[in-house]
């Protein structure tokens, strides 16, 4: 990330786009604790072999494939946990909704298998979803599992990297795909699809002890003292009456980093950064005299929970009441179609390129 900020800063400087960060620089620093993933870790299933009579039951381990079947949790603690897996549905405790995935199952010292999101579809029932939405966030789910005494978690979020949770001391988790989930359900007398459908259709928990023993091992390094940056640059307006008004062109500069291999984020969000740089160069070198000031905001730590943009809102370099428009660039993709979101307080202007 630091190399990316240096490269973007050098381009903006070469075009004469002014710095708008701290102390005359392009960078606006903010606190940002982070976790480094140092190796691929391990997710494995313990399979008993032999007879279960008076003889000791031996076991072998099925090792799952990094990237195909799992990724280490982006903010996992470092260490190893071996325990029985308890399926806890969506991992929600919501007394006001009459719903508790942990009721009747003691997960202390266990590994929990958990769904992402909530059992209510926002498109089919938007009003009901509003009540459930606070329980959909990754941070809530991890914290609730730890609060109930779980030592580890297999998060059925697909084998992807996601670092937007706070670090929880001693809590070890990984993101897993369908192969892992199907192996956990195999031989339990229940199928995964029927179980999760029942939760969604009845809004009643279906938690149970699976009898399967897993090992999760992650090697990570937590940095509570971490610092990240927003990269801010401006082209000052020329109209005496309008130059104090600000138009922000924004997008995030970060991706998920090394986990442990480099995840560069070519689409999310280097594609948008490329567009922002193209706009900055064109506006600075072009013949059009801008009436209003344009601020280019390359936000940091978006993947960790929009921390950079949140910091800017609380520490704007121009008063927010003077900010008259915000154009966010993200995921430019390929093809002939574009997507232009709006809001209740914003009019929809031009959505085509």
C-alpha positions in Angstrom: 0.0 0.0 0.0 2.8 2.4 0.8 4.4 1.7 -2.6 1.0 2.4 -4.2 0.6 5.8 -2.4 4.2 6.8 -3.4 3.5 5.9 -7.1 0.2 7.8 -7.2 1.7 10.8 -5.4 4.5 10.9 -8.0 2.1 10.9 -10.9 -0.1 13.6 -9.4 3.0 15.8 -8.6 4.3 15.4 -12.1 1.0 16.7 -13.5 0.9 19.6 -11.0 -2.0 18.4 -9.0 -1.6 20.0 -5.6 -1.3 18.0 -2.4 -4.1 18.4 0.1 -3.0 16.1 3.0 -1.2 16.7 6.2 1.5 19.4 6.4 1.6 20.1 2.7 1.9 16.4 1.7 -0.5 14.2 -0.2 -1.1 11.9 2.8 -3.7 12.1 5.6 -2.6 9.7 8.3 -5.1 7.9 10.6 -4.9 5.0 13.2 -5.4 1.6 11.6 -4.6 -1.6 13.5 -4.0 -4.4 11.1 -3.1 -8.2 11.0 -0.5 -9.8 8.8 -1.1 -13.3 7.6 2.3 -15.0 7.5 1.5 -18.3 5.9 -1.3 -20.4 4.4 -2.2 -22.0 7.7 -4.3 -25.2 7.9 -7.8 -26.4 7.9 -8.1 -30.1 8.4 -10.7 -32.8 9.3 -9.9 -35.6 11.7 -11.2 -38.9 10.3 -11.4 -41.9 12.7 -10.2 -45.3 11.4 -10.2 -48.7 12.9 -12.7 -50.2 15.4 -14.2 -48.3 18.4 -14.3 -51.3 20.8 -11.6 -51.7 23.4 -8.9 -50.8 21.0 -7.9 -47.2 20.6 -9.4 -45.6 17.5 -6.7 -44.2 15.3 -7.3 -41.3 12.9 -6.1 -39.6 9.8 -6.4 -36.0 8.8 -7.9 -34.7 5.6 -6.1 -31.4 4.7 -8.1 -28.9 2.8 -6.6 -26.8 0.0 -5.6 -23.3 0.6 -7.5 -20.9 -1.8 -9.7 -23.6 -3.2 -11.3 -24.6 0.1 -10.3 -22.0 2.6 -8.5 -18.8 3.4 -7.1 -17.8 6.8 -9.3 -15.2 8.6 -8.1 -11.7 7.8 -7.9 -10.7 11.5 -7.4 -14.2 13.0 -5.3 -14.6 16.1 -2.2 -16.7 15.7 -2.2 -20.3 16.9 -3.9 -23.6 16.6 -7.2 -25.0 17.8 -8.5 -28.6 17.5 -12.1 -29.2 18.7 -15.5 -30.5 17.7 -17.4 -28.4 15.3 -20.8 -27.1 16.3 -23.1 -25.7 13.6 -24.6 -22.5 14.9 -26.6 -21.3 11.8 -26.1 -17.6 11.4 -24.5 -17.1 14.8 -27.1 -14.6 16.0 -28.4 -13.9 19.5 -31.4 -11.5 19.1 -33.8 -11.6 22.1 -36.0 -8.9 20.6 -36.5 -11.1 17.6 -37.1 -14.3 19.6 -34.1 -15.8 17.9 -30.9 -17.4 19.4 -28.6 -19.7 17.4 -26.7 -20.5 20.6 -29.7 -21.6 22.7 -29.3 -25.2 23.8 -25.7 -25.6 22.5 -22.7 -25.0 24.7 -19.9 -24.0 22.4 -17.3 -23.3 25.0 -14.0 -24.6 23.8 -15.5 -25.6 20.4 -15.2 -24.6 16.8 -18.4 -23.1 15.4 -19.5 -23.3 11.8 -21.4 -20.2 10.8 -23.3 -18.7 7.9 -22.7 -15.2 6.6 -25.5 -12.6 6.5 -28.9 -13.2 8.1 -31.8 -15.6 7.3 -34.0 -12.8 6.0 -33.8 -11.7 2.4 -33.6 -7.9 2.0 -35.3 -8.0 -1.4 -38.2 -10.1 -0.4 -38.9 -8.5 3.0 -37.0 -5.2 3.3 -38.9 -4.0 6.4 -38.1 -7.2 8.3 -34.5 -7.1 7.1 -34.0 -3.7 8.8 -34.6 -5.4 12.1 -32.1 -8.2 11.3 -29.5 -6.1 9.6 -27.4 -5.3 12.7 -26.7 -9.0 13.1 -25.4 -9.4 9.5 -22.0 -7.8 10.1 -18.9 -10.0 10.3 -17.7 -8.2 13.4 -20.9 -9.0 15.3 -20.8 -12.6 14.4 -17.1 -13.1 15.4 -17.6 -11.2 18.7 -20.8 -13.2 19.5 -19.0 -16.5 18.9 -16.1 -15.4 21.2 -18.5 -14.2 23.8 -20.2 -17.6 23.9 -16.8 -19.2 24.5 -15.9 -20.6 21.1 -12.2 -21.0 20.5 -12.4 -21.0 16.7 -14.7 -20.5 13.8 -15.2 -21.8 10.3 -17.0 -19.0 8.5 -19.0 -20.1 5.5 -18.2 -17.0 3.5 -16.6 -18.7 0.6 -12.8 -19.2 0.4 -12.1 -15.5 0.2 -10.1 -12.9 2.1 -11.9 -10.4 4.2 -10.1 -8.2 6.8 -13.0 -6.0 8.0 -13.3 -7.3 11.5 -11.6 -6.2 14.7 -8.9 -8.4 16.1 -10.1 -10.7 19.0 -7.3 -11.9 21.2 -7.0 -15.7 21.0 -9.8 -16.2 18.5 -8.7 -18.3 15.5 -10.9 -18.5 12.4 -10.8 -19.2 8.7 -13.2 -18.6 5.8 -14.3 -21.9 4.1 -16.2 -23.0 1.0 -18.9 -25.6 0.3 -16.5 -28.6 0.3 -15.7 -28.1 4.0 -19.3 -27.5 4.9 -20.5 -30.6 3.1 -17.9 -32.7 4.8 -19.0 -31.5 8.2 -22.7 -32.4 7.5 -21.8 -35.8 5.9 -23.1 -38.6 8.1 -24.9 -36.4 10.6 -28.4 -37.4 9.2 -28.9 -33.8 8.0 -28.1 -32.1 4.7 -26.7 -28.7 4.5 -29.2 -27.3 2.0 -32.2 -28.6 3.9 -30.9 -27.3 7.2 -30.2 -23.8 6.0 -33.5 -23.6 4.1 -35.4 -24.6 7.2 -33.8 -21.7 9.1 -34.7 -19.3 6.4 -38.3 -20.5 6.0 -39.1 -20.8 9.7 -36.7 -18.3 11.3 -36.0 -20.9 13.9 -32.4 -22.0 14.8 -31.2 -25.5 13.7 -28.0 -25.6 15.7 -26.4 -29.0 16.6 -23.2 -30.8 17.5 -21.8 -32.3 14.4 -19.4 -34.8 16.0 -16.7 -33.7 13.5 -13.3 -32.7 14.8 -11.4 -30.0 12.9 -8.1 -28.3 13.3 -7.6 -24.6 12.4 -4.1 -23.3 12.4 -3.2 -19.7 11.4 0.1 -17.9 11.8 -0.5 -14.2 12.0 0.9 -11.0 13.5 -1.2 -8.3 15.0 -0.2 -4.6 14.9 -2.4 -2.5 17.1 -0.1 0.5 16.5 -0.8 0.5 12.7 -1.1 3.6 10.7 -2.7 4.0 7.2 -3.3 6.9 4.9 -5.8 8.7 2.7 -4.1 10.2 -0.3 -5.6 13.7 -1.0 -4.9 15.9 -4.0 -6.7 19.0 -5.3 -7.2 21.2 -8.3 -8.2 24.6 -7.0 -11.2 26.3 -8.7 -10.8 29.6 -10.5 -14.2 31.3 -10.0 -14.0 33.8 -7.1 -17.6 33.0 -6.1 -17.5 29.2 -6.5 -13.9 28.1 -5.8 -14.7 27.4 -2.1 -17.2 24.8 -3.2 -15.7 21.4 -3.4 -16.4 18.4 -5.7 -14.9 15.1 -4.4 -13.8 12.4 -6.8 -13.1 9.4 -4.6 -12.3 5.7 -4.5 -10.2 3.4 -2.4 -6.6 2.7 -3.0 -6.2 -0.4 -0.9 -7.0 -4.0 -1.4 -6.5 -6.9 1.1 -2.7 -7.0 0.8 -0.7 -10.2 1.4 -2.7 -13.1 2.8 0.1 -14.5 2.6 0.3 -14.2 -1.2 -0.1 -10.7 -2.7 -3.8 -10.0 -3.5 -3.3 -6.9 -5.7 -7.0 -6.1 -6.4 -6.8 -5.4 -10.1 -10.5 -4.8 -10.3 -11.2 -3.9 -6.7 -9.9 -1.2 -6.9 -7.0 -0.6 -9.2 -9.3 -0.2 -12.1 -11.1 2.7 -10.5 -7.8 4.3 -9.3 -6.7 4.2 -13.0 -9.8 6.1 -14.0 -9.3 8.6 -11.2 -5.8 9.2 -12.3 -6.9 9.7 -15.9 -9.5 12.2 -14.8 -6.9 14.1 -12.7 -4.5 14.3 -15.6 -7.1 15.3 -18.1 -8.6 18.1 -15.8 -5.1 19.4 -15.0 -3.7 19.4 -18.5 -7.0 20.4 -20.3 -8.1 23.8 -21.4 -11.2 23.9 -19.2 -10.8 26.3 -16.2 -12.6 24.6 -13.3 -15.0 26.9 -11.4 -15.1 24.8 -8.3 -12.3 23.0 -6.5 -11.9 19.3 -7.2 -10.6 17.1 -4.5 -9.2 13.6 -5.5 -9.6 11.3 -2.4 -7.8 8.0 -2.7 -9.0 6.4 0.5 -7.1 3.8 2.6 -8.4 0.9 4.6 -11.7 0.5 2.8 -11.4 -3.3 2.9 -11.0 -3.1 6.7 -14.4 -1.4 7.0 -14.3 1.9 5.1 -12.0 3.3 7.8 -10.3 5.8 5.6 -13.4 7.5 4.3 -14.9 7.4 7.8 -11.8 9.2 9.1 -12.1 11.8 6.3 -15.7 12.5 7.3 -14.6 13.3 10.8 -11.5 15.2 9.7 -12.3 16.8 6.3 -9.7 19.0 4.7 -12.5 21.2 3.4 -15.7 21.9 5.4 -18.3 19.3 4.6 -20.9 22.0 4.2 -18.9 23.3 1.2 -18.7 19.9 -0.4 -21.4 20.0 -3.1 -20.9 16.7 -4.9 -19.2 13.4 -4.4 -18.4 11.0 -7.3 -17.3 7.6 -6.1 -15.3 5.3 -8.4 -15.2 1.6 -7.7 -15.0 -1.7 -9.6 -14.9 -0.3 -13.1 -15.1 -3.8 -14.5 -15.4 -4.6 -18.2 -18.2 -4.3 -20.7 -20.6 -1.7 -22.0 -22.8 -1.1 -18.9 -22.3 1.1 -15.9 -24.0 1.4 -12.5 -24.8 4.7 -10.9 -26.2 4.6 -7.3 -28.0 7.5 -5.7 -29.8 8.3 -2.5 -32.9 10.0 -1.1 -31.0 13.2 -0.6 -29.2 13.2 -4.0 -30.6 13.9 -7.4 -29.6 11.5 -10.2 -27.7 13.5 -12.8 -25.6 11.8 -15.5 -24.9 8.0 -15.3 -23.3 7.4 -18.7 -19.6 7.8 -19.6 
